[in-house]
Amino acid sequence: MKTSIELTLTPLQDDYQIHIKNFIKELRKSNFKVVENSLSTHIYGDYDQLTKFLIPLIKKNFQDQKNVVLQIKIFKGDRSNYSPSF
């Protein structure tokens, strides 16, 4: 099943930028389509493969940081070609 996932990593510490950059770099290393904007990162692919890839990456970030929030939105279907119609 195709899926679209929106991720917003929010480290709650002074050196937050490096953690966000490293998280995005790890996402980019995958074979999935990754699209970034100033507020979040979107990743597209097969649901089972995406979740299998993301779970250990999320765990690593949680272990490496003292305080961090990760907001996740999961959409059924591939929304990578979405364009507003208004």
Secondary structure by P-SEA (a helix, b strand, c coil): ccbbbbbbbbccccaaaaaaaaaaaaaaacccbbbbccccccccccaaaaaaacaaaaaaaaaacccbbbbbbbbccccccccccc
